Amino acid sequence: MTVWDDLVGQEKVSAVLDAAARDADALVTAAAADEPLPEASKMTHAWLFTGPPGAGRNQAARAFAAALQCVSPDRALGGTPGCGFCDGCHTALLGTHADVTTVAAVGAEILVKDMRDTVRKSFTSPATGRWQIILVEDAERLNEKSANAVLKAVEEPAPRTVWLLCAPSIEDVLPTIRSRCRHLNLRTPPVEAVADMLVRRDGIEPAVAASAARATQGHVERARRLATDPAARERRAAVLKLPLRLDEVGACLKAAQELVDAAAEDAKQLAEEMDGKETEELKAALGATQGGRLPRGTAGVMKDLEDMQKRRRTRTQRDSLDVALGDLTAFYRDVLALQLGTRVALANADAEDALERLARGSTPESTLRRIEAIAACREALDRNVAPLLAVEAMTMALRAG
């Protein structure tokens, strides 16, 4: 087992990163021994990982970070950096390595105030590891000010600092930033590869794994959640029943409310799991007394945490809605496939009766309009339109289609 084993269906990307990690190890080893540095190297200071949702761009970046921090003794014997078991690999993969800083959007944007400390840290030497690594999981959410801060750091990085930026596409990143990065584009993993991973790594029954991989069309994390979380399967089943319910205005409005409420409940559950733990940890770090009383001057820090958690809840709700909209899109795509008589495998074979019913009762043109209505809803949510209004407009369009 190595850190590359979980990069499902990304053999070419894994080979590139493995070669770069080997050269990075050679650079660090030569510098430590005060030897001449290798003249040619596949390692560079900034990388841009792109790919469709579910391709595993964040996982690829984190695996690379682990390989760069690998301290396995086998490296000295010609082994590949990225053993997956040493302290460097283990802590980098878990997100607890002192020299691997992860930045993820908790709201619609990554604000410049959230980047200041990270940018300052990028100019420091590694504290315990071999490289100072900054992993930006949502580079497409950098706003103008935070993107400019990153640009300055990427233009003139410290010698042992590596920036790993992740975004859906290369166009989502400022041209001035992407021109300074080595670009790796990940593909959507084959359904069969995702199913095999679920069986091999998570111990999922083959039939369940195949169904989850097919339903999510190769989206690794969603497939894992669908295969392991009964609540996720229930939510998907409810979404797939929605198209047959949209026969009148009242039903459309009710369905929209149910979708929004389900997303809000999902966000609430996740928040309850994370917010309480974060709050208690911060209080302890600030020196709260046994009764919970905080020292003077710390109220602002607690307020910042509360604001961050509020932004994260909003984003989590929208992300949960987006999963439902993705399921709806896949449903109508299957309807279209049946109407056109194509031989593609259905993503929602478990709902074939409903698919055939809609396929017989509508035209390909109306199905395309329904798919466009879902896309318009997703765009409205990206523009911060109130979720209920956006989803109501969509359900009405699905009925009218």
C-alpha positions in Angstrom: 0.0 0.0 0.0 1.2 3.5 -0.9 -0.4 7.0 -0.8 -1.2 6.6 -4.5 -3.5 3.5 -4.1 -6.5 5.6 -3.2 -6.3 7.7 -6.4 -9.0 5.8 -8.2 -8.5 5.7 -12.0 -5.7 8.3 -12.0 -2.7 6.2 -13.1 -1.1 8.9 -15.3 -1.5 11.6 -12.6 -0.1 9.2 -10.0 3.0 8.5 -12.2 3.7 12.2 -12.6 3.4 12.9 -8.9 5.5 9.9 -8.0 8.3 11.0 -10.2 8.1 14.6 -8.8 8.1 13.2 -5.2 11.2 11.2 -6.0 13.0 14.2 -7.3 11.8 16.3 -4.4 13.3 13.7 -2.0 16.6 13.9 -3.9 16.6 17.7 -3.5 16.1 17.5 0.2 18.6 14.7 0.7 21.3 16.6 -1.3 20.7 19.8 0.6 20.9 18.0 3.9 24.2 16.4 2.9 25.5 19.7 1.5 25.9 18.1 -1.9 25.3 19.7 -5.3 21.6 19.9 -6.1 20.4 17.8 -9.1 20.4 19.9 -12.3 17.1 18.5 -13.7 14.1 17.9 -11.5 10.4 17.2 -12.1 9.6 19.0 -8.8 8.2 22.5 -8.9 7.0 25.0 -6.2 3.3 25.3 -7.4 0.8 22.7 -8.7 -2.8 23.1 -9.9 -5.0 20.1 -9.7 -8.2 20.3 -11.8 -11.0 17.8 -12.6 -14.7 17.3 -12.4 -16.5 16.8 -9.1 -15.6 13.4 -7.6 -12.5 13.0 -9.6 -10.4 13.2 -6.4 -8.4 16.4 -7.0 -8.1 17.1 -3.2 -7.2 13.5 -2.5 -4.5 13.7 -5.2 -3.1 16.9 -3.7 -3.1 15.4 -0.2 -1.4 12.2 -1.3 1.3 14.3 -3.0 1.7 16.3 0.3 2.1 13.0 2.1 4.7 11.7 -0.3 6.7 15.0 0.0 6.7 14.6 3.8 7.5 10.9 3.8 10.2 9.9 6.2 10.2 6.1 5.6 13.7 4.6 5.9 13.0 2.7 2.7 13.6 5.9 0.7 17.3 5.7 1.4 17.3 2.2 -0.2 15.6 3.4 -3.4 12.0 3.0 -2.2 9.3 5.3 -3.4 8.4 8.3 -1.2 4.8 8.0 0.0 4.8 4.7 2.0 1.5 5.7 3.6 2.6 4.4 7.1 5.4 6.6 8.4 4.7 9.5 10.7 5.1 12.0 7.8 2.7 10.2 5.5 0.2 9.4 8.3 -0.1 12.9 9.7 -0.2 14.6 6.2 -3.1 12.3 5.2 -5.0 13.0 8.4 -4.4 16.7 8.1 -2.5 17.1 11.4 1.1 17.5 10.0 2.6 20.7 11.3 4.0 21.7 7.9 0.9 20.9 5.8 -1.7 23.7 6.0 -5.1 23.2 4.4 -7.3 26.1 3.3 -10.9 25.3 2.4 -13.9 27.6 1.8 -16.3 27.8 4.7 -18.6 30.1 2.8 -19.1 31.2 -0.7 -15.6 32.7 -0.9 -12.2 32.4 0.7 -11.7 35.7 2.3 -8.3 37.5 2.4 -8.4 37.6 6.2 -8.6 33.8 6.1 -5.4 33.7 4.0 -3.2 36.2 5.8 -1.7 33.8 8.4 -1.4 31.1 5.7 0.5 33.3 3.3 2.8 34.4 6.2 3.4 30.8 7.1 4.3 30.0 3.4 7.4 32.2 3.8 8.8 30.2 6.8 11.0 27.1 6.8 9.5 23.7 7.6 9.2 23.2 11.4 9.4 19.4 11.5 8.9 18.2 7.9 10.8 18.3 4.7 8.6 20.9 3.0 6.2 23.7 3.9 3.1 22.8 2.0 0.0 24.9 1.5 -3.0 23.0 0.2 -5.9 25.2 -1.1 -8.9 22.9 -1.6 -11.2 25.4 -3.2 -9.0 27.7 -5.3 -12.0 28.7 -7.4 -13.5 30.4 -4.3 -10.6 32.8 -3.8 -12.0 36.3 -4.2 -10.0 39.1 -5.8 -8.1 40.1 -2.6 -7.3 36.6 -1.4 -6.3 35.5 -4.9 -3.8 38.5 -5.1 -2.4 37.5 -1.8 -1.8 33.9 -3.1 -0.3 35.3 -6.3 2.3 37.2 -4.5 3.3 34.1 -2.5 3.4 31.9 -5.5 5.5 34.4 -7.5 8.3 34.5 -4.9 8.0 31.4 -2.7 10.4 30.3 0.0 12.9 27.6 -1.2 11.1 24.8 0.6 7.5 25.9 0.1 5.0 24.1 -2.2 1.6 25.4 -3.1 -1.1 22.8 -4.1 -4.2 24.4 -5.6 -7.4 22.5 -6.4 -10.2 23.7 -8.7 -12.8 22.2 -11.0 -11.2 23.7 -14.1 -8.1 25.7 -15.1 -10.4 28.6 -16.1 -11.6 28.9 -12.5 -8.1 30.2 -11.4 -6.6 33.5 -12.2 -4.4 33.4 -15.4 -1.6 35.0 -13.4 -1.7 32.2 -10.8 -2.2 29.2 -13.1 0.6 30.4 -15.4 3.0 29.8 -12.4 1.7 26.3 -11.6 2.2 22.9 -13.1 -1.2 21.7 -14.2 -2.6 18.2 -13.7 -6.1 17.4 -14.9 -7.8 14.4 -13.3 -10.6 12.5 -15.1 -13.8 11.1 -13.7 -12.9 7.6 -12.5 -14.5 4.6 -14.2 -17.5 3.2 -12.4 -15.9 -0.2 -12.2 -12.8 1.3 -10.5 -14.8 3.1 -7.9 -16.8 0.0 -7.1 -13.6 -2.1 -6.8 -12.2 0.6 -4.4 -15.3 0.4 -2.2 -15.1 -3.3 -1.9 -11.3 -3.4 -1.4 -10.9 -0.5 1.0 -14.2 -0.1 2.7 -15.4 -3.8 2.8 -18.7 -3.0 0.9 -20.6 -5.8 -0.5 -19.9 -6.0 -4.3 -23.6 -5.5 -5.3 -24.0 -2.4 -3.0 -20.6 -1.0 -4.2 -21.6 -1.4 -7.9 -25.0 0.2 -7.3 -23.4 3.2 -5.4 -20.7 3.7 -8.0 -23.2 3.6 -10.9 -25.6 5.9 -9.1 -23.0 8.6 -8.5 -21.3 8.1 -11.9 -17.8 7.6 -10.5 -17.9 10.4 -7.8 -15.7 8.7 -5.3 -16.8 10.4 -2.0 -20.5 10.4 -2.9 -20.3 6.7 -3.8 -18.6 5.9 -0.4 -21.3 7.9 1.5 -24.1 6.3 -0.5 -22.7 2.8 0.1 -22.1 3.4 3.9 -24.8 5.8 5.0 -28.4 4.6 5.1 -29.7 8.1 5.5 -28.0 9.2 2.3 -29.7 6.3 0.5 -33.0 7.4 1.9 -32.5 11.0 0.7 -31.6 9.8 -2.8 -34.6 7.6 -3.0 -36.8 10.5 -2.0 -35.3 12.7 -4.7 -35.8 10.0 -7.4 -39.5 9.9 -6.5 -39.9 13.7 -6.9 -40.4 13.8 -10.7 -43.5 11.7 -10.6 -45.1 14.0 -7.9 -44.9 17.3 -9.8 -48.4 17.2 -11.3 -49.8 20.4 -9.8 -48.6 23.7 -8.4 -49.1 22.7 -4.8 -47.1 19.6 -5.2 -44.3 21.5 -6.8 -44.1 24.0 -3.9 -44.3 21.2 -1.4 -41.5 19.2 -3.1 -39.3 22.3 -3.2 -39.8 22.9 0.6 -39.0 19.2 1.3 -35.7 19.5 -0.7 -34.6 22.6 1.1 -35.7 21.2 4.5 -33.7 18.0 3.9 -30.6 20.0 3.0 -31.0 22.1 6.1 -31.4 19.1 8.3 -28.3 17.5 6.7 -26.3 20.7 7.4 -27.6 20.8 11.0 -26.4 17.3 11.7 -23.0 18.0 10.3 -22.8 21.3 12.3 -23.7 19.6 15.5 -20.9 17.1 15.0 -18.3 19.8 14.3 -19.3 23.0 15.9 -19.5 21.8 19.5 -16.0 20.1 19.3 -14.5 23.2 17.7 -16.0 25.5 20.3 -14.8 23.4 23.3 -11.3 23.1 21.8 -11.0 26.9 21.3 -12.3 27.6 24.8 -9.7 25.3 26.3 -7.0 26.9 24.2 -8.1 30.3 25.4 -7.9 29.2 29.0 -11.6 29.0 29.9 -12.3 28.3 33.6 -14.1 25.1 34.7 -17.4 27.0 34.6 -16.8 28.0 31.0 -15.9 31.6 31.8 -13.5 33.1 29.2 -10.6 35.4 30.0 -11.1 39.1 29.1 -10.3 40.1 25.5 -11.2 36.7 24.0 -14.8 37.5 23.0 -13.7 38.6 19.5 -12.0 35.3 18.9 -15.1 33.4 19.8 -17.2 35.6 17.6 -14.9 34.9 14.7 -15.4 31.2 15.2 -19.2 31.6 15.4 -19.2 33.6 12.1 -17.0 31.0 10.4 -19.4 28.2 11.6 -22.4 30.1 10.3 -20.8 30.5 6.9 -19.9 26.8 6.8 -23.5 25.8 7.7 -24.8 27.9 4.8 -22.3 26.3 2.4 -23.0 22.8 3.7 -26.7 23.3 3.1 -26.1 24.5 -0.5 -23.7 21.5 -1.0 -26.4 19.1 0.2 -28.9 20.7 -2.2 -26.4 20.4 -5.0 -26.1 16.6 -4.4 -29.9 16.4 -4.8 -29.8 18.4 -7.9 -27.1 16.2 -9.3 -29.3 13.1 -8.6 -32.2 14.8 -10.4 -30.0 15.6 -13.4 -28.8 12.0 -13.6 -32.4 10.9 -13.4 -33.6 13.0 -16.4 -30.4 12.1 -18.3 -31.5 8.4 -18.0 -35.0 9.4 -19.2 -33.4 11.1 -22.2 -31.3 8.0 -22.9 -34.4 5.8 -23.0 -36.2 8.3 -25.2 -33.4 8.4 -27.7 -32.8 4.6 -27.6 -29.2 4.9 -26.7 -27.3 1.9 -25.2 -25.6 3.7 -22.3 -25.8 2.1 -18.9 -28.5 3.8 -16.7 -27.2 5.5 -13.6 -30.5 4.9 -11.9 -31.3 1.3 -12.9 -33.1 0.9 -9.5 -35.7 3.4 -10.6 -36.2 2.0 -14.1 -40.0 1.8 -13.8 -40.2 5.6 -13.0 -37.7 6.3 -15.8 -39.7 4.4 -18.4 -43.0 6.0 -17.3 -41.6 9.5 -17.8 -39.9 8.5 -21.0 -43.2 7.4 -22.5 -45.2 10.4 -21.2 -42.9 13.1 -22.5 -40.6 14.1 -25.4 -36.8 14.4 -25.6 -37.3 18.2 -26.0 -39.2 18.5 -22.7 -36.6 16.3 -21.0 -33.8 18.6 -22.2 -35.8 21.6 -20.9 -36.0 20.0 -17.5 -32.3 19.3 -17.4 -31.7 23.0 -18.3 -34.1 24.0 -15.4 -32.0 22.1 -12.9 -28.8 23.7 -14.3 -30.4 27.1 -13.9 -31.3 26.3 -10.3 -27.6 25.4 -9.6 -26.5 28.7 -11.2 -29.0 30.6 -9.1 -27.7 29.0 -5.9 -24.1 29.9 -7.0 -25.3 33.5 -7.2 -26.6 33.3 -3.6 -30.3 33.3 -4.6 -32.5 32.3 -1.6 -32.5 28.4 -1.8 -36.3 28.0 -1.5 -37.0 30.6 -4.3 -34.5 28.9 -6.6 -35.8 25.4 -5.9 -39.5 26.5 -6.3 -38.7 28.0 -9.7 -37.0 24.7 -10.7 -39.9 22.4 -9.6 -42.4 24.6 -11.4 -40.3 24.4 -14.5 -40.0 20.6 -14.2 -43.8 20.4 -14.1 -44.2 22.8 -17.0 -41.6 21.0 -19.1 
